[in-house]
């Protein structure tokens, strides 16, 4: 049973920073492509960032490019999302996800999901 647990959400003022962590257990983390998604109230879940097995390849949504950084530590079975220069429009529940087969950009491509962590950015 693969489990993903996110940590690090919270309330922050605009311009501030947060670092999300996602710990994966029960699977072979180093073979998973990992992604971060977010979902704001009344909106569909959207892609934020993804990272390849070794971390050599990353991809970001245009809305977060230059502000967010995805990284991973395979020794700790953990993927991170460093979020800087946060904006009120970044407010959402953030989910990490694992993809066994490919470097996915869509939610339907991912096999395993965490429960989500709330990020709220005040203006």
N, CA, C and O atoms as a GROMACS GRO file, in nm:
protein
  492
    1UNK      N    1   0.084  -0.119   0.000
    1UNK     CA    2   0.000   0.000   0.000
    1UNK      C    3   0.089   0.124   0.000
    1UNK      O    4   0.160   0.150   0.097
    2UNK      N    5   0.083   0.200  -0.108
    2UNK     CA    6   0.162   0.322  -0.118
    2UNK      C    7   0.086   0.435  -0.050
    2UNK      O    8  -0.032   0.457  -0.076
    3UNK      N    9   0.155   0.507   0.038
    3UNK     CA   10   0.094   0.620   0.108
    3UNK      C   11   0.178   0.745   0.090
    3UNK      O   12   0.301   0.739   0.095
    4UNK      N   13   0.111   0.857   0.070
    4UNK     CA   14   0.175   0.986   0.056
    4UNK      C   15   0.117   1.079   0.162
    4UNK      O   16  -0.005   1.088   0.176
    5UNK      N   17   0.204   1.147   0.235
    5UNK     CA   18   0.159   1.238   0.339
    5UNK      C   19   0.230   1.372   0.321
    5UNK      O   20   0.353   1.379   0.319
    6UNK      N   21   0.149   1.478   0.307
    6UNK     CA   22   0.204   1.612   0.288
    6UNK      C   23   0.216   1.685   0.422
    6UNK      O   24   0.137   1.663   0.514
    7UNK      N   25   0.316   1.770   0.431
    7UNK     CA   26   0.339   1.854   0.548
    7UNK      C   27   0.376   1.994   0.502
    7UNK      O   28   0.423   2.014   0.390
    8UNK      N   29   0.353   2.092   0.590
    8UNK     CA   30   0.410   2.224   0.566
    8UNK      C   31   0.314   2.332   0.522
    8UNK      O   32   0.356   2.447   0.506
    9UNK      N   33   0.188   2.300   0.503
    9UNK     CA   34   0.094   2.403   0.466
    9UNK      C   35   0.069   2.500   0.582
    9UNK      O   36   0.111   2.475   0.696
   10UNK      N   37   0.000   2.609   0.552
   10UNK     CA   38  -0.031   2.705   0.656
   10UNK      C   39  -0.076   2.836   0.599
   10UNK      O   40  -0.108   2.848   0.480
   11UNK      N   41  -0.078   2.936   0.686
   11UNK     CA   42  -0.119   3.072   0.649
   11UNK      C   43   0.005   3.160   0.640
   11UNK      O   44   0.088   3.161   0.731
   12UNK      N   45   0.016   3.233   0.531
   12UNK     CA   46   0.132   3.319   0.509
   12UNK      C   47   0.086   3.447   0.441
   12UNK      O   48  -0.012   3.446   0.367
   13UNK      N   49   0.156   3.555   0.464
   13UNK     CA   50   0.124   3.680   0.397
   13UNK      C   51   0.179   3.680   0.255
   13UNK      O   52   0.276   3.611   0.224
   14UNK      N   53   0.117   3.758   0.172
   14UNK     CA   54   0.165   3.772   0.034
   14UNK      C   55   0.311   3.816   0.035
   14UNK      O   56   0.352   3.903   0.112
   15UNK      N   57   0.389   3.754  -0.053
   15UNK     CA   58   0.533   3.780  -0.058
   15UNK      C   59   0.615   3.686   0.026
   15UNK      O   60   0.737   3.683   0.015
   16UNK      N   61   0.548   3.609   0.110
   16UNK     CA   62   0.617   3.516   0.198
   16UNK      C   63   0.650   3.384   0.130
   16UNK      O   64   0.628   3.365   0.011
   17UNK      N   65   0.703   3.292   0.212
   17UNK     CA   66   0.747   3.162   0.160
   17UNK      C   67   0.694   3.049   0.247
   17UNK      O   68   0.669   3.067   0.366
   18UNK      N   69   0.677   2.935   0.185
   18UNK     CA   70   0.645   2.810   0.254
   18UNK      C   71   0.718   2.698   0.184
   18UNK      O   72   0.747   2.705   0.064
   19UNK      N   73   0.749   2.593   0.261
   19UNK     CA   74   0.808   2.473   0.202
   19UNK      C   75   0.721   2.354   0.235
   19UNK      O   76   0.703   2.319   0.352
   20UNK      N   77   0.667   2.292   0.131
   20UNK     CA   78   0.587   2.172   0.149
   20UNK      C   79   0.676   2.048   0.134
   20UNK      O   80   0.770   2.045   0.055
   21UNK      N   81   0.644   1.947   0.214
   21UNK     CA   82   0.712   1.818   0.204
   21UNK      C   83   0.608   1.709   0.183
   21UNK      O   84   0.493   1.721   0.226
   22UNK      N   85   0.649   1.605   0.116
   22UNK     CA   86   0.561   1.490   0.095
   22UNK      C   87   0.645   1.364   0.114
   22UNK      O   88   0.740   1.339   0.040
   23UNK      N   89   0.608   1.285   0.213
   23UNK     CA   90   0.680   1.162   0.243
   23UNK      C   91   0.603   1.044   0.186
   23UNK      O   92   0.482   1.031   0.207
   24UNK      N   93   0.673   0.958   0.115
   24UNK     CA   94   0.611   0.842   0.050
   24UNK      C   95   0.656   0.714   0.119
   24UNK      O   96   0.775   0.694   0.144
   25UNK      N   97   0.561   0.628   0.149
   25UNK     CA   98   0.593   0.500   0.209
   25UNK      C   99   0.520   0.387   0.137
   25UNK      O  100   0.419   0.410   0.071
   26UNK      N  101   0.573   0.266   0.152
   26UNK     CA  102   0.505   0.149   0.098
   26UNK      C  103   0.534   0.120  -0.048
   26UNK      O  104   0.477   0.026  -0.103
   27UNK      N  105   0.619   0.199  -0.112
   27UNK     CA  106   0.651   0.176  -0.252
   27UNK      C  107   0.798   0.201  -0.278
   27UNK      O  108   0.876   0.219  -0.185
   28UNK      N  109   0.834   0.203  -0.404
   28UNK     CA  110   0.972   0.229  -0.444
   28UNK      C  111   0.983   0.372  -0.492
   28UNK      O  112   0.970   0.401  -0.611
   29UNK      N  113   1.005   0.462  -0.399
   29UNK     CA  114   1.000   0.605  -0.426
   29UNK      C  115   1.094   0.645  -0.540
   29UNK      O  116   1.057   0.726  -0.625
   30UNK      N  117   1.212   0.589  -0.543
   30UNK     CA  118   1.312   0.632  -0.642
   30UNK      C  119   1.273   0.600  -0.785
   30UNK      O  120   1.337   0.648  -0.878
   31UNK      N  121   1.168   0.520  -0.804
   31UNK     CA  122   1.123   0.487  -0.940
   31UNK      C  123   0.999   0.566  -0.981
   31UNK      O  124   0.949   0.548  -1.092
   32UNK      N  125   0.950   0.651  -0.893
   32UNK     CA  126   0.831   0.729  -0.923
   32UNK      C  127   0.865   0.868  -0.975
   32UNK      O  128   0.953   0.935  -0.922
   33UNK      N  129   0.795   0.909  -1.080
   33UNK     CA  130   0.789   1.051  -1.111
   33UNK      C  131   0.697   1.114  -1.007
   33UNK      O  132   0.594   1.056  -0.971
   34UNK      N  133   0.733   1.231  -0.961
   34UNK     CA  134   0.654   1.295  -0.856
   34UNK      C  135   0.602   1.430  -0.903
   34UNK      O  136   0.669   1.502  -0.977
   35UNK      N  137   0.482   1.462  -0.858
   35UNK     CA  138   0.422   1.590  -0.897
   35UNK      C  139   0.352   1.658  -0.781
   35UNK      O  140   0.315   1.595  -0.682
   36UNK      N  141   0.335   1.786  -0.796
   36UNK     CA  142   0.252   1.865  -0.705
   36UNK      C  143   0.137   1.925  -0.786
   36UNK      O  144   0.156   1.975  -0.896
   37UNK      N  145   0.020   1.919  -0.728
   37UNK     CA  146  -0.099   1.978  -0.786
   37UNK      C  147  -0.166   2.065  -0.680
   37UNK      O  148  -0.132   2.057  -0.562
   38UNK      N  149  -0.260   2.147  -0.724
   38UNK     CA  150  -0.336   2.227  -0.628
   38UNK      C  151  -0.479   2.243  -0.675
   38UNK      O  152  -0.509   2.234  -0.794
   39UNK      N  153  -0.566   2.266  -0.578
   39UNK     CA  154  -0.707   2.284  -0.610
   39UNK      C  155  -0.765   2.392  -0.521
   39UNK      O  156  -0.766   2.380  -0.398
   40UNK      N  157  -0.811   2.498  -0.584
   40UNK     CA  158  -0.876   2.607  -0.513
   40UNK      C  159  -1.026   2.582  -0.509
   40UNK      O  160  -1.077   2.506  -0.592
   41UNK      N  161  -1.098   2.642  -0.416
   41UNK     CA  162  -1.243   2.621  -0.406
   41UNK      C  163  -1.313   2.654  -0.537
   41UNK      O  164  -1.291   2.761  -0.594
   42UNK      N  165  -1.397   2.562  -0.584
   42UNK     CA  166  -1.473   2.585  -0.704
   42UNK      C  167  -1.396   2.568  -0.833
   42UNK      O  168  -1.449   2.592  -0.941
   43UNK      N  169  -1.270   2.526  -0.823
   43UNK     CA  170  -1.187   2.509  -0.943
   43UNK      C  171  -1.140   2.366  -0.956
   43UNK      O  172  -1.143   2.289  -0.860
   44UNK      N  173  -1.097   2.330  -1.075
   44UNK     CA  174  -1.044   2.198  -1.099
   44UNK      C  175  -0.901   2.188  -1.044
   44UNK      O  176  -0.830   2.288  -1.028
   45UNK      N  177  -0.861   2.065  -1.018
   45UNK     CA  178  -0.725   2.042  -0.974
   45UNK      C  179  -0.629   2.075  -1.089
   45UNK      O  180  -0.652   2.034  -1.203
   46UNK      N  181  -0.522   2.150  -1.059
   46UNK     CA  182  -0.431   2.192  -1.163
   46UNK      C  183  -0.288   2.153  -1.131
   46UNK      O  184  -0.248   2.144  -1.015
   47UNK      N  185  -0.213   2.131  -1.236
   47UNK     CA  186  -0.073   2.096  -1.226
   47UNK      C  187   0.008   2.214  -1.175
   47UNK      O  188  -0.015   2.328  -1.213
   48UNK      N  189   0.104   2.185  -1.087
   48UNK     CA  190   0.195   2.287  -1.036
   48UNK      C  191   0.339   2.258  -1.080
   48UNK      O  192   0.404   2.344  -1.140
   49UNK      N  193   0.387   2.138  -1.050
   49UNK     CA  194   0.526   2.106  -1.081
   49UNK      C  195   0.544   1.955  -1.082
   49UNK      O  196   0.468   1.882  -1.018
   50UNK      N  197   0.646   1.908  -1.153
   50UNK     CA  198   0.678   1.766  -1.158
   50UNK      C  199   0.829   1.748  -1.164
   50UNK      O  200   0.903   1.838  -1.205
   51UNK      N  201   0.874   1.630  -1.121
   51UNK     CA  202   1.017   1.600  -1.117
   51UNK      C  203   1.040   1.455  -1.154
   51UNK      O  204   0.961   1.367  -1.119
   52UNK      N  205   1.147   1.430  -1.224
   52UNK     CA  206   1.180   1.295  -1.269
   52UNK      C  207   1.242   1.214  -1.156
   52UNK      O  208   1.262   1.264  -1.046
   53UNK      N  209   1.273   1.087  -1.188
   53UNK     CA  210   1.325   0.995  -1.087
   53UNK      C  211   1.446   1.050  -1.012
   53UNK      O  212   1.452   1.046  -0.889
   54UNK      N  213   1.542   1.101  -1.089
   54UNK     CA  214   1.667   1.144  -1.027
   54UNK      C  215   1.666   1.292  -0.991
   54UNK      O  216   1.758   1.341  -0.925
   55UNK      N  217   1.564   1.362  -1.034
   55UNK     CA  218   1.559   1.505  -1.011
   55UNK      C  219   1.625   1.587  -1.120
   55UNK      O  220   1.633   1.709  -1.110
   56UNK      N  221   1.673   1.521  -1.224
   56UNK     CA  222   1.744   1.593  -1.330
   56UNK      C  223   1.650   1.668  -1.422
   56UNK      O  224   1.692   1.761  -1.492
   57UNK      N  225   1.523   1.629  -1.421
   57UNK     CA  226   1.424   1.694  -1.508
   57UNK      C  227   1.310   1.747  -1.424
   57UNK      O  228   1.252   1.674  -1.344
   58UNK      N  229   1.277   1.872  -1.443
   58UNK     CA  230   1.164   1.933  -1.374
   58UNK      C  231   1.078   2.011  -1.473
   58UNK      O  232   1.124   2.048  -1.581
   59UNK      N  233   0.953   2.034  -1.434
   59UNK     CA  234   0.862   2.110  -1.518
   59UNK      C  235   0.767   2.186  -1.428
   59UNK      O  236   0.724   2.135  -1.325
   60UNK      N  237   0.734   2.308  -1.467
   60UNK     CA  238   0.650   2.393  -1.385
   60UNK      C  239   0.535   2.453  -1.466
   60UNK      O  240   0.547   2.475  -1.587
   61UNK      N  241   0.425   2.477  -1.398
   61UNK     CA  242   0.319   2.555  -1.457
   61UNK      C  243   0.369   2.698  -1.475
   61UNK      O  244   0.449   2.747  -1.396
   62UNK      N  245   0.320   2.764  -1.579
   62UNK     CA  246   0.364   2.902  -1.606
   62UNK      C  247   0.334   2.994  -1.487
   62UNK      O  248   0.409   3.088  -1.461
   63UNK      N  249   0.227   2.966  -1.417
   63UNK     CA  250   0.185   3.053  -1.308
   63UNK      C  251   0.281   3.051  -1.188
   63UNK      O  252   0.278   3.142  -1.106
   64UNK      N  253   0.365   2.949  -1.178
   64UNK     CA  254   0.455   2.939  -1.063
   64UNK      C  255   0.602   2.942  -1.103
   64UNK      O  256   0.691   2.944  -1.018
   65UNK      N  257   0.627   2.942  -1.232
   65UNK     CA  258   0.766   2.938  -1.281
   65UNK      C  259   0.845   3.057  -1.227
   65UNK      O  260   0.799   3.171  -1.233
   66UNK      N  261   0.963   3.029  -1.175
   66UNK     CA  262   1.047   3.134  -1.118
   66UNK      C  263   1.019   3.163  -0.972
   66UNK      O  264   1.098   3.231  -0.907
   67UNK      N  265   0.910   3.111  -0.920
   67UNK     CA  266   0.875   3.133  -0.778
   67UNK      C  267   0.880   3.003  -0.697
   67UNK      O  268   0.917   3.004  -0.580
   68UNK      N  269   0.842   2.892  -0.759
   68UNK     CA  270   0.837   2.762  -0.691
   68UNK      C  271   0.950   2.674  -0.741
   68UNK      O  272   0.991   2.683  -0.857
   69UNK      N  273   0.999   2.588  -0.652
   69UNK     CA  274   1.103   2.493  -0.688
   69UNK      C  275   1.067   2.356  -0.633
   69UNK      O  276   1.042   2.340  -0.514
   70UNK      N  277   1.064   2.257  -0.721
   70UNK     CA  278   1.040   2.119  -0.680
   70UNK      C  279   1.174   2.048  -0.668
   70UNK      O  280   1.263   2.068  -0.750
   71UNK      N  281   1.188   1.964  -0.566
   71UNK     CA  282   1.310   1.886  -0.549
   71UNK      C  283   1.274   1.755  -0.478
   71UNK      O  284   1.162   1.739  -0.429
   72UNK      N  285   1.369   1.665  -0.473
   72UNK     CA  286   1.342   1.537  -0.408
   72UNK      C  287   1.469   1.484  -0.342
   72UNK      O  288   1.581   1.515  -0.384
   73UNK      N  289   1.448   1.403  -0.239
   73UNK     CA  290   1.558   1.334  -0.171
   73UNK      C  291   1.520   1.187  -0.168
   73UNK      O  292   1.439   1.146  -0.085
   74UNK      N  293   1.578   1.109  -0.256
   74UNK     CA  294   1.540   0.967  -0.266
   74UNK      C  295   1.582   0.888  -0.143
   74UNK      O  296   1.522   0.784  -0.113
   75UNK      N  297   1.682   0.935  -0.072
   75UNK     CA  298   1.724   0.866   0.051
   75UNK      C  299   1.621   0.883   0.162
   75UNK      O  300   1.613   0.801   0.254
   76UNK      N  301   1.542   0.989   0.153
   76UNK     CA  302   1.440   1.017   0.254
   76UNK      C  303   1.298   0.992   0.204
   76UNK      O  304   1.201   1.019   0.275
   77UNK      N  305   1.287   0.941   0.081
   77UNK     CA  306   1.154   0.916   0.023
   77UNK      C  307   1.065   1.040   0.029
   77UNK      O  308   0.946   1.032   0.060
   78UNK      N  309   1.123   1.154   0.000
   78UNK     CA  310   1.054   1.281   0.018
   78UNK      C  311   1.069   1.370  -0.104
   78UNK      O  312   1.177   1.380  -0.164
   79UNK      N  313   0.960   1.435  -0.140
   79UNK     CA  314   0.960   1.538  -0.243
   79UNK      C  315   0.919   1.669  -0.178
   79UNK      O  316   0.834   1.671  -0.088
   80UNK      N  317   0.979   1.778  -0.224
   80UNK     CA  318   0.958   1.909  -0.166
   80UNK      C  319   0.903   2.006  -0.270
   80UNK      O  320   0.921   1.988  -0.390
   81UNK      N  321   0.835   2.108  -0.219
   81UNK     CA  322   0.794   2.220  -0.303
   81UNK      C  323   0.826   2.348  -0.225
   81UNK      O  324   0.756   2.382  -0.129
   82UNK      N  325   0.930   2.416  -0.267
   82UNK     CA  326   0.964   2.544  -0.208
   82UNK      C  327   0.887   2.653  -0.279
   82UNK      O  328   0.898   2.668  -0.401
   83UNK      N  329   0.808   2.728  -0.204
   83UNK     CA  330   0.722   2.830  -0.264
   83UNK      C  331   0.764   2.966  -0.211
   83UNK      O  332   0.753   2.993  -0.092
   84UNK      N  333   0.811   3.050  -0.300
   84UNK     CA  334   0.854   3.186  -0.266
   84UNK      C  335   0.764   3.289  -0.334
   84UNK      O  336   0.691   3.257  -0.428
   85UNK      N  337   0.770   3.411  -0.285
   85UNK     CA  338   0.692   3.521  -0.344
   85UNK      C  339   0.546   3.481  -0.361
   85UNK      O  340   0.488   3.499  -0.468
   86UNK      N  341   0.490   3.427  -0.257
   86UNK     CA  342   0.353   3.376  -0.265
   86UNK      C  343   0.253   3.488  -0.289
   86UNK      O  344   0.270   3.600  -0.242
   87UNK      N  345   0.149   3.453  -0.363
   87UNK     CA  346   0.043   3.547  -0.398
   87UNK      C  347  -0.090   3.493  -0.346
   87UNK      O  348  -0.104   3.372  -0.325
   88UNK      N  349  -0.188   3.580  -0.326
   88UNK     CA  350  -0.320   3.532  -0.282
   88UNK      C  351  -0.379   3.426  -0.375
   88UNK      O  352  -0.450   3.336  -0.330
   89UNK      N  353  -0.350   3.436  -0.504
   89UNK     CA  354  -0.403   3.339  -0.599
   89UNK      C  355  -0.336   3.202  -0.588
   89UNK      O  356  -0.379   3.108  -0.655
   90UNK      N  357  -0.233   3.190  -0.507
   90UNK     CA  358  -0.173   3.059  -0.479
   90UNK      C  359  -0.250   2.983  -0.372
   90UNK      O  360  -0.220   2.867  -0.344
   91UNK      N  361  -0.349   3.047  -0.311
   91UNK     CA  362  -0.428   2.982  -0.208
   91UNK      C  363  -0.502   2.861  -0.265
   91UNK      O  364  -0.575   2.873  -0.363
   92UNK      N  365  -0.481   2.746  -0.202
   92UNK     CA  366  -0.540   2.621  -0.251
   92UNK      C  367  -0.502   2.508  -0.157
   92UNK      O  368  -0.418   2.525  -0.068
   93UNK      N  369  -0.564   2.393  -0.178
   93UNK     CA  370  -0.514   2.270  -0.117
   93UNK      C  371  -0.410   2.212  -0.213
   93UNK      O  372  -0.435   2.195  -0.332
   94UNK      N  373  -0.293   2.183  -0.159
   94UNK     CA  374  -0.183   2.131  -0.239
   94UNK      C  375  -0.170   1.981  -0.216
   94UNK      O  376  -0.168   1.933  -0.102
   95UNK      N  377  -0.160   1.908  -0.327
   95UNK     CA  378  -0.150   1.763  -0.323
   95UNK      C  379  -0.019   1.718  -0.388
   95UNK      O  380   0.022   1.773  -0.490
   96UNK      N  381   0.045   1.618  -0.329
   96UNK     CA  382   0.153   1.552  -0.401
   96UNK      C  383   0.100   1.422  -0.459
   96UNK      O  384   0.003   1.365  -0.409
   97UNK      N  385   0.164   1.377  -0.564
   97UNK     CA  386   0.119   1.259  -0.636
   97UNK      C  387   0.238   1.185  -0.695
   97UNK      O  388   0.342   1.245  -0.725
   98UNK      N  389   0.221   1.054  -0.712
   98UNK     CA  390   0.327   0.969  -0.767
   98UNK      C  391   0.278   0.902  -0.894
   98UNK      O  392   0.166   0.851  -0.901
   99UNK      N  393   0.364   0.902  -0.994
   99UNK     CA  394   0.334   0.842  -1.124
   99UNK      C  395   0.435   0.730  -1.150
   99UNK      O  396   0.556   0.755  -1.153
  100UNK      N  397   0.387   0.609  -1.168
  100UNK     CA  398   0.477   0.494  -1.185
  100UNK      C  399   0.535   0.484  -1.325
  100UNK      O  400   0.635   0.415  -1.346
  101UNK      N  401   0.473   0.552  -1.422
  101UNK     CA  402   0.507   0.521  -1.560
  101UNK      C  403   0.567   0.635  -1.640
  101UNK      O  404   0.649   0.610  -1.729
  102UNK      N  405   0.529   0.759  -1.612
  102UNK     CA  406   0.573   0.864  -1.702
  102UNK      C  407   0.579   0.997  -1.631
  102UNK      O  408   0.534   1.012  -1.518
  103UNK      N  409   0.636   1.093  -1.701
  103UNK     CA  410   0.649   1.229  -1.649
  103UNK      C  411   0.518   1.300  -1.680
  103UNK      O  412   0.508   1.370  -1.781
  104UNK      N  413   0.419   1.283  -1.593
  104UNK     CA  414   0.286   1.331  -1.623
  104UNK      C  415   0.262   1.475  -1.585
  104UNK      O  416   0.321   1.527  -1.491
  105UNK      N  417   0.174   1.539  -1.661
  105UNK     CA  418   0.134   1.676  -1.632
  105UNK      C  419  -0.014   1.686  -1.597
  105UNK      O  420  -0.060   1.791  -1.552
  106UNK      N  421  -0.088   1.578  -1.616
  106UNK     CA  422  -0.230   1.580  -1.586
  106UNK      C  423  -0.263   1.492  -1.467
  106UNK      O  424  -0.198   1.390  -1.447
  107UNK      N  425  -0.363   1.530  -1.388
  107UNK     CA  426  -0.398   1.452  -1.270
  107UNK      C  427  -0.429   1.305  -1.301
  107UNK      O  428  -0.396   1.217  -1.222
  108UNK      N  429  -0.491   1.279  -1.415
  108UNK     CA  430  -0.531   1.141  -1.448
  108UNK      C  431  -0.412   1.049  -1.472
  108UNK      O  432  -0.428   0.927  -1.473
  109UNK      N  433  -0.295   1.106  -1.490
  109UNK     CA  434  -0.177   1.024  -1.518
  109UNK      C  435  -0.110   0.972  -1.392
  109UNK      O  436  -0.022   0.886  -1.399
  110UNK      N  437  -0.151   1.022  -1.277
  110UNK     CA  438  -0.087   0.986  -1.152
  110UNK      C  439  -0.160   0.873  -1.082
  110UNK      O  440  -0.283   0.863  -1.086
  111UNK      N  441  -0.082   0.787  -1.018
  111UNK     CA  442  -0.137   0.664  -0.960
  111UNK      C  443  -0.170   0.677  -0.812
  111UNK      O  444  -0.266   0.617  -0.764
  112UNK      N  445  -0.092   0.756  -0.740
  112UNK     CA  446  -0.110   0.765  -0.596
  112UNK      C  447  -0.114   0.913  -0.554
  112UNK      O  448  -0.047   0.998  -0.613
  113UNK      N  449  -0.196   0.940  -0.452
  113UNK     CA  450  -0.218   1.078  -0.408
  113UNK      C  451  -0.212   1.089  -0.257
  113UNK      O  452  -0.248   0.997  -0.184
  114UNK      N  453  -0.165   1.205  -0.211
  114UNK     CA  454  -0.174   1.237  -0.070
  114UNK      C  455  -0.310   1.298  -0.038
  114UNK      O  456  -0.395   1.313  -0.125
  115UNK      N  457  -0.328   1.331   0.088
  115UNK     CA  458  -0.456   1.382   0.133
  115UNK      C  459  -0.468   1.533   0.116
  115UNK      O  460  -0.578   1.589   0.127
  116UNK      N  461  -0.356   1.598   0.090
  116UNK     CA  462  -0.356   1.742   0.067
  116UNK      C  463  -0.323   1.822   0.190
  116UNK      O  464  -0.346   1.779   0.303
  117UNK      N  465  -0.268   1.941   0.167
  117UNK     CA  466  -0.238   2.034   0.276
  117UNK      C  467  -0.279   2.174   0.231
  117UNK      O  468  -0.253   2.214   0.118
  118UNK      N  469  -0.344   2.247   0.321
  118UNK     CA  470  -0.399   2.378   0.286
  118UNK      C  471  -0.290   2.485   0.290
  118UNK      O  472  -0.213   2.494   0.386
  119UNK      N  473  -0.284   2.564   0.186
  119UNK     CA  474  -0.198   2.682   0.181
  119UNK      C  475  -0.289   2.803   0.161
  119UNK      O  476  -0.366   2.809   0.065
  120UNK      N  477  -0.279   2.898   0.251
  120UNK     CA  478  -0.359   3.020   0.243
  120UNK      C  479  -0.265   3.140   0.244
  120UNK      O  480  -0.184   3.156   0.334
  121UNK      N  481  -0.278   3.223   0.142
  121UNK     CA  482  -0.195   3.342   0.129
  121UNK      C  483  -0.284   3.464   0.146
  121UNK      O  484  -0.376   3.486   0.067
  122UNK      N  485  -0.257   3.542   0.246
  122UNK     CA  486  -0.338   3.662   0.273
  122UNK      C  487  -0.275   3.783   0.205
  122UNK      O  488  -0.154   3.792   0.189
  123UNK      N  489  -0.363   3.875   0.166
  123UNK     CA  490  -0.315   3.995   0.096
  123UNK      C  491  -0.285   4.107   0.193
  123UNK      O  492  -0.244   4.215   0.151
   0.00000   0.00000   0.00000
